[in-house]
Amino acid sequence: MRKALAFSKYLETHARRLYGATNEPERAAAQAILTKIREGELQDGFTAREVHQHDWLGLTDRDQVQAGLNLLVELHYLAASSAAPSERGGRPTTTYTVNPRSCHNGYHVSGTLKTLKTGNGDGR
């Protein structure tokens, strides 16, 4: 039992370092996207292009928008699905669906991103 507890503490420190490696623009973009979802500005099935084209504060750079979306997919706040190109050609389109369990009243969302920002759950 002691070995299991020691190993869990080791894994926790590993996770904190991993989350701390996430860069600030990525976290900021993820938070801004989640805010737009909570405000009803983004509906299930939205694309990165739609996010970028609105020219919202903090979501004007395509690479940052994509990094924020990737982070949200990695943390299971969003699910990404790719649609094949149409018969006329073009690139495949990735759409994003909100995980309803991750956005309950915004509480879980804010807590996790705060943890990512600070490396702990207490906001310090």
N, CA, C and O of each residue as an XYZ file, in Angstrom:
496
protein
N       0.808     -1.174      0.000
C       0.000      0.000      0.000
C       0.870      1.265      0.000
O       0.571      2.229     -0.705
N       1.937      1.253      0.787
C       2.831      2.417      0.844
C       3.479      2.674     -0.513
O       3.643      3.820     -0.930
N       3.844      1.588     -1.193
C       4.462      1.746     -2.510
C       3.478      2.375     -3.484
O       3.852      3.225     -4.293
N       2.236      1.963     -3.407
C       1.208      2.512     -4.299
C       1.011      4.001     -4.034
O       0.896      4.786     -4.976
N       0.970      4.398     -2.768
C       0.817      5.817     -2.425
C       2.026      6.632     -2.883
O       1.875      7.735     -3.407
N       3.203      6.093     -2.687
C       4.416      6.787     -3.122
C       4.419      6.948     -4.642
O       4.788      8.000     -5.164
N       4.003      5.892     -5.343
C       3.968      5.948     -6.797
C       2.931      6.971     -7.271
O       3.166      7.681     -8.249
N       1.788      7.050     -6.587
C       0.770      8.016     -6.988
C       1.276      9.448     -6.793
O       0.984     10.326     -7.605
N       2.033      9.683     -5.718
C       2.610     11.022     -5.508
C       3.617     11.352     -6.609
O       3.678     12.486     -7.082
N       4.399     10.363     -7.010
C       5.353     10.546     -8.097
C       4.608     10.919     -9.384
O       5.007     11.842    -10.095
N       3.528     10.195     -9.674
C       2.756     10.480    -10.885
C       2.117     11.870    -10.823
O       2.028     12.567    -11.834
N       1.681     12.257     -9.641
C       1.078     13.578     -9.493
C       2.097     14.675     -9.795
O       1.768     15.638    -10.488
N       3.306     14.554     -9.299
C       4.324     15.570     -9.586
C       4.659     15.584    -11.071
O       4.904     16.643    -11.648
N       4.668     14.421    -11.679
C       4.899     14.327    -13.117
C       3.804     15.075    -13.879
O       4.087     15.846    -14.796
N       2.562     14.839    -13.487
C       1.433     15.493    -14.150
C       1.498     17.005    -13.976
O       1.227     17.748    -14.919
N       1.852     17.463    -12.794
C       1.956     18.914    -12.559
C       3.018     19.543    -13.459
O       2.818     20.636    -13.990
N       4.140     18.859    -13.629
C       5.175     19.383    -14.515
C       4.701     19.393    -15.960
O       4.968     20.338    -16.701
N       3.999     18.343    -16.355
C       3.488     18.254    -17.718
C       2.495     19.375    -17.989
O       2.581     20.047    -19.017
N       1.550     19.582    -17.070
C       0.572     20.648    -17.250
C       1.246     22.013    -17.242
O       0.825     22.915    -17.967
N       2.264     22.171    -16.449
C       2.993     23.432    -16.391
C       3.731     23.734    -17.677
O       4.055     24.891    -17.946
N       4.005     22.711    -18.483
C       4.722     22.904    -19.744
C       3.834     23.529    -20.814
O       4.332     24.000    -21.837
N       2.530     23.536    -20.585
C       1.620     24.146    -21.538
C       1.877     25.639    -21.563
O       1.975     26.271    -20.511
N       1.986     26.207    -22.749
C       2.336     27.625    -22.802
C       1.120     28.528    -22.608
O      -0.019     28.128    -22.850
N       1.387     29.733    -22.175
C       0.329     30.690    -21.822
C      -0.600     31.034    -22.990
O      -1.813     31.047    -22.785
N      -0.104     31.313    -24.206
C      -1.027     31.627    -25.301
C      -2.005     30.483    -25.589
O      -3.165     30.716    -25.930
N      -1.527     29.260    -25.449
C      -2.388     28.093    -25.666
C      -3.498     28.051    -24.616
O      -4.663     27.837    -24.949
N      -3.138     28.254    -23.357
C      -4.137     28.266    -22.270
C      -5.113     29.413    -22.448
O      -6.318     29.242    -22.262
N      -4.597     30.589    -22.810
C      -5.457     31.759    -22.987
C      -6.460     31.526    -24.119
O      -7.635     31.872    -23.994
N      -5.994     30.943    -25.215
C      -6.891     30.645    -26.331
C      -7.938     29.618    -25.914
O      -9.113     29.757    -26.254
N      -7.522     28.593    -25.183
C      -8.464     27.576    -24.717
C      -9.522     28.205    -23.826
O     -10.708     27.906    -23.967
N      -9.108     29.072    -22.909
C     -10.060     29.735    -22.012
C     -11.015     30.623    -22.799
O     -12.212     30.646    -22.514
N     -10.501     31.352    -23.786
C     -11.351     32.225    -24.594
C     -12.374     31.413    -25.394
O     -13.528     31.820    -25.525
N     -11.952     30.281    -25.921
C     -12.874     29.412    -26.663
C     -13.964     28.885    -25.731
O     -15.140     28.871    -26.094
N     -13.576     28.455    -24.538
C     -14.561     27.961    -23.582
C     -15.533     29.057    -23.166
O     -16.715     28.791    -22.952
N     -15.048     30.272    -23.052
C     -15.932     31.392    -22.729
C     -16.966     31.583    -23.827
O     -18.145     31.791    -23.541
N     -16.537     31.516    -25.068
C     -17.465     31.667    -26.195
C     -18.474     30.523    -26.229
O     -19.627     30.729    -26.606
N     -18.058     29.331    -25.844
C     -18.986     28.198    -25.782
C     -20.026     28.457    -24.691
O     -21.223     28.294    -24.925
N     -19.573     28.858    -23.499
C     -20.497     29.127    -22.380
C     -21.464     30.258    -22.708
O     -22.618     30.235    -22.280
N     -20.997     31.246    -23.467
C     -21.850     32.375    -23.837
C     -22.805     32.028    -24.980
O     -23.666     32.833    -25.333
N     -22.658     30.832    -25.561
C     -23.531     30.419    -26.653
C     -23.100     30.914    -28.010
O     -23.842     30.779    -28.983
N     -21.899     31.492    -28.095
C     -21.393     32.009    -29.367
C     -20.909     30.894    -30.293
O     -20.877     31.064    -31.511
N     -20.533     29.756    -29.714
C     -20.089     28.606    -30.501
C     -20.998     27.422    -30.190
O     -21.228     27.086    -29.029
N     -21.504     26.804    -31.232
C     -22.391     25.652    -31.093
C     -21.660     24.389    -31.545
O     -20.661     24.462    -32.261
N     -22.168     23.231    -31.122
C     -21.579     21.965    -31.565
C     -21.431     21.949    -33.081
O     -22.312     22.396    -33.816
N     -20.306     21.428    -33.524
C     -20.036     21.342    -34.954
C     -19.273     22.537    -35.495
O     -19.170     22.701    -36.711
N     -18.732     23.382    -34.610
C     -17.992     24.546    -35.086
C     -16.610     24.127    -35.582
O     -16.127     23.038    -35.272
N     -15.991     25.004    -36.349
C     -14.665     24.752    -36.910
C     -13.683     25.814    -36.407
O     -14.086     26.859    -35.897
N     -12.401     25.527    -36.559
C     -11.369     26.495    -36.187
C     -11.526     27.762    -37.026
O     -11.299     28.867    -36.534
N     -11.905     27.604    -38.262
C     -12.096     28.750    -39.155
C     -13.183     29.677    -38.617
O     -13.033     30.898    -38.650
N     -14.278     29.097    -38.121
C     -15.356     29.910    -37.560
C     -14.868     30.707    -36.347
O     -15.219     31.876    -36.188
N     -14.071     30.080    -35.505
C     -13.545     30.760    -34.322
C     -12.670     31.934    -34.762
O     -12.808     33.048    -34.258
N     -11.788     31.671    -35.686
C     -10.844     32.689    -36.143
C     -11.543     33.837    -36.867
O     -11.178     34.997    -36.678
N     -12.535     33.531    -37.685
C     -13.183     34.558    -38.502
C     -13.986     35.569    -37.695
O     -14.234     36.676    -38.174
N     -14.397     35.213    -36.481
C     -15.146     36.172    -35.658
C     -14.242     37.291    -35.146
O     -14.725     38.339    -34.718
N     -12.939     37.067    -35.190
C     -11.979     38.090    -34.765
C     -12.191     38.494    -33.304
O     -12.089     39.669    -32.950
N     -12.490     37.492    -32.461
C     -12.688     37.739    -31.036
C     -11.354     38.006    -30.358
O     -10.314     37.526    -30.808
N     -11.387     38.765    -29.286
C     -10.200     39.085    -28.507
C      -9.508     37.794    -28.055
O     -10.143     36.916    -27.470
N      -8.228     37.687    -28.326
C      -7.448     36.512    -27.937
C      -7.562     35.348    -28.889
O      -6.923     34.315    -28.687
N      -8.378     35.502    -29.940
C      -8.581     34.397    -30.884
C      -8.392     34.867    -32.324
O      -9.114     34.438    -33.224
N      -7.428     35.740    -32.534
C      -7.208     36.285    -33.875
C      -6.079     35.582    -34.621
O      -5.996     35.674    -35.846
N      -5.218     34.888    -33.904
C      -4.098     34.190    -34.528
C      -4.491     32.737    -34.795
O      -4.866     32.013    -33.873
N      -4.403     32.314    -36.053
C      -4.824     30.951    -36.428
C      -4.086     29.866    -35.642
O      -4.686     28.886    -35.201
N      -2.785     30.056    -35.475
C      -2.000     29.042    -34.761
C      -2.412     28.948    -33.292
O      -2.479     27.852    -32.735
N      -2.689     30.090    -32.666
C      -3.122     30.072    -31.268
C      -4.503     29.452    -31.127
O      -4.756     28.706    -30.181
N      -5.402     29.758    -32.065
C      -6.734     29.146    -32.044
C      -6.594     27.635    -32.136
O      -7.217     26.901    -31.369
N      -5.774     27.170    -33.075
C      -5.600     25.726    -33.246
C      -4.955     25.093    -32.018
O      -5.340     23.998    -31.609
N      -3.978     25.776    -31.430
C      -3.334     25.251    -30.224
C      -4.338     25.162    -29.072
O      -4.338     24.187    -28.321
N      -5.188     26.177    -28.935
C      -6.221     26.150    -27.897
C      -7.207     25.021    -28.119
O      -7.593     24.337    -27.171
N      -7.619     24.819    -29.361
C      -8.532     23.717    -29.682
C      -7.880     22.368    -29.407
O      -8.517     21.460    -28.874
N      -6.616     22.241    -29.771
C      -5.893     20.983    -29.525
C      -5.814     20.684    -28.029
O      -5.984     19.539    -27.609
N      -5.555     21.714    -27.229
C      -5.496     21.534    -25.783
C      -6.856     21.086    -25.246
O      -6.926     20.184    -24.411
N      -7.922     21.705    -25.716
C      -9.262     21.339    -25.247
C      -9.639     19.918    -25.659
O     -10.339     19.225    -24.920
N      -9.185     19.484    -26.819
C      -9.417     18.103    -27.237
C      -8.612     17.156    -26.349
O      -9.121     16.127    -25.906
N      -7.363     17.509    -26.095
C      -6.497     16.681    -25.247
C      -7.069     16.523    -23.843
O      -6.945     15.462    -23.231
N      -7.697     17.584    -23.335
C      -8.276     17.558    -21.991
C      -9.724     17.057    -21.987
O     -10.373     17.038    -20.941
N     -10.221     16.658    -23.142
C     -11.563     16.068    -23.306
C     -12.702     17.055    -23.083
O     -13.811     16.646    -22.740
N     -12.449     18.338    -23.270
C     -13.529     19.316    -23.241
C     -14.239     19.333    -24.581
O     -15.437     19.603    -24.659
N     -13.487     19.043    -25.635
C     -14.031     18.983    -26.986
C     -13.662     17.654    -27.623
O     -12.675     17.018    -27.252
N     -14.473     17.250    -28.586
C     -14.144     16.096    -29.422
C     -14.006     16.606    -30.849
O     -14.847     17.365    -31.331
N     -12.952     16.190    -31.513
C     -12.707     16.604    -32.893
C     -13.084     15.462    -33.824
O     -12.807     14.295    -33.547
N     -13.718     15.821    -34.929
C     -14.007     14.812    -35.942
C     -13.753     15.421    -37.311
O     -14.102     16.570    -37.579
N     -13.137     14.618    -38.165
C     -12.794     15.096    -39.505
C     -13.804     14.575    -40.512
O     -14.161     13.398    -40.511
N     -14.249     15.471    -41.362
C     -15.155     15.106    -42.447
C     -14.344     15.050    -43.733
O     -13.471     15.886    -43.968
N     -14.632     14.086    -44.537
C     -13.932     13.933    -45.811
C     -14.235     15.130    -46.716
O     -15.271     15.779    -46.575
N     -13.332     15.409    -47.632
C     -13.589     16.500    -48.579
C     -14.852     16.209    -49.395
O     -15.232     15.056    -49.594
N     -15.480     17.269    -49.852
C     -16.676     17.099    -50.675
C     -16.288     16.531    -52.038
O     -15.105     16.385    -52.345
N     -17.273     16.219    -52.834
C     -17.020     15.685    -54.178
C     -16.262     16.681    -55.036
O     -15.563     16.295    -55.973
N     -16.396     17.949    -54.723
C     -15.708     18.982    -55.502
C     -14.259     19.144    -55.074
O     -13.517     19.912    -55.685
N     -13.847     18.429    -54.029
C     -12.461     18.510    -53.565
C     -12.334     19.358    -52.329
O     -13.298     19.536    -51.585
N     -11.153     19.880    -52.109
C     -10.895     20.695    -50.930
C     -10.263     19.859    -49.831
O     -10.047     18.656    -49.971
N      -9.983     20.527    -48.763
C      -9.356     19.845    -47.634
C     -10.424     19.266    -46.712
O     -11.559     19.742    -46.685
N     -10.047     18.230    -45.955
C     -10.991     17.718    -44.957
C     -11.251     18.791    -43.898
O     -10.367     19.589    -43.588
N     -12.443     18.805    -43.357
C     -12.819     19.787    -42.353
C     -12.904     19.114    -40.990
O     -13.512     18.053    -40.849
N     -12.295     19.733    -39.993
C     -12.398     19.237    -38.628
C     -13.448     20.060    -37.905
O     -13.382     21.289    -37.870
N     -14.418     19.364    -37.328
C     -15.442     20.032    -36.529
C     -15.262     19.633    -35.070
O     -14.702     18.579    -34.765
N     -15.740     20.480    -34.183
C     -15.565     20.269    -32.744
C     -16.922     20.204    -32.056
O     -17.810     21.022    -32.300
N     -17.051     19.207    -31.192
C     -18.265     18.995    -30.409
C     -17.915     19.136    -28.941
O     -16.887     18.633    -28.488
N     -18.767     19.816    -28.203
C     -18.529     20.063    -26.782
C     -18.905     18.836    -25.971
O     -19.952     18.226    -26.187
N     -18.033     18.485    -25.033
C     -18.323     17.416    -24.090
C     -19.193     18.027    -22.990
O     -18.704     18.848    -22.214
N     -20.461     17.648    -22.906
C     -21.342     18.293    -21.927
C     -20.917     18.053    -20.480
O     -21.221     18.874    -19.614
N     -20.231     16.966    -20.199
C     -19.796     16.678    -18.833
C     -18.656     17.591    -18.395
O     -18.438     17.770    -17.197
N     -17.930     18.166    -19.342
C     -16.775     18.991    -18.971
C     -17.133     20.448    -18.762
O     -16.331     21.195    -18.201
N     -18.290     20.871    -19.186
C     -18.633     22.293    -19.133
C     -19.812     22.567    -18.221
O     -20.502     23.568    -18.411
N     -20.065     21.738    -17.263
C     -21.191     21.943    -16.366
C     -21.025     23.250    -15.597
O     -20.182     23.356    -14.706
N     -21.830     24.233    -15.948
C     -21.820     25.552    -15.302
C     -20.458     26.231    -15.335
O     -20.244     27.190    -14.593
N     -19.537     25.772    -16.162
C     -18.234     26.412    -16.267
C     -17.307     26.099    -15.109
O     -16.144     26.500    -15.144
N     -17.778     25.390    -14.072
C     -16.958     25.168    -12.881
C     -15.735     24.325    -13.195
O     -14.612     24.725    -12.892
N     -15.939     23.171    -13.794
C     -14.843     22.253    -14.079
C     -13.843     22.892    -15.034
O     -12.632     22.744    -14.871
N     -14.352     23.595    -16.018
C     -13.506     24.244    -17.015
C     -12.538     25.202    -16.344
O     -11.332     25.122    -16.576
N     -13.034     26.092    -15.530
C     -12.177     27.087    -14.897
C     -11.160     26.431    -13.980
O      -9.997     26.832    -13.957
N     -11.582     25.437    -13.232
C     -10.673     24.760    -12.312
C      -9.523     24.097    -13.025
O      -8.378     24.206    -12.585
N      -9.799     23.413    -14.118
C      -8.739     22.723    -14.836
C      -7.782     23.702    -15.478
O      -6.569     23.499    -15.421
N      -8.291     24.756    -16.085
C      -7.391     25.709    -16.716
C      -6.596     26.470    -15.669
O      -5.456     26.852    -15.930
N      -7.163     26.701    -14.493
C      -6.403     27.326    -13.416
C      -5.278     26.393    -12.996
O      -4.158     26.839    -12.747
N      -5.573     25.093    -12.917
C      -4.552     24.117    -12.565
C      -3.445     24.126    -13.614
O      -2.263     24.060    -13.276
N      -3.828     24.207    -14.884
C      -2.820     24.243    -15.941
C      -1.952     25.492    -15.821
O      -0.743     25.443    -16.051
N      -2.568     26.591    -15.465
C      -1.837     27.847    -15.411
C      -0.852     27.876    -14.237
O       0.278     28.344    -14.375
N      -1.291     27.376    -13.098
C      -0.491     27.536    -11.890
C       0.269     26.284    -11.491
O       1.205     26.349    -10.693
N      -0.132     25.136    -12.046
C       0.524     23.897    -11.655
C      -0.085     23.279    -10.424
O       0.370     22.226     -9.978
N      -1.116     23.911     -9.854
C      -1.825     23.330     -8.727
C      -3.276     23.773     -8.781
O      -3.635     24.639     -9.579
N      -4.097     23.194     -7.950
C      -5.513     23.498     -8.006
C      -5.942     24.636     -7.118
O      -7.129     24.957     -7.073
N      -5.016     25.267     -6.401
C      -5.447     26.293     -5.460
C      -5.325     27.706     -6.005
O      -5.593     28.663     -5.279
N      -4.927     27.864     -7.268
C      -4.889     29.179     -7.908
C      -3.687     30.020     -7.576
O      -3.612     31.173     -8.001
N      -2.726     29.477     -6.818
C      -1.541     30.260     -6.465
C      -0.465     30.120     -7.512
O       0.606     30.712     -7.379
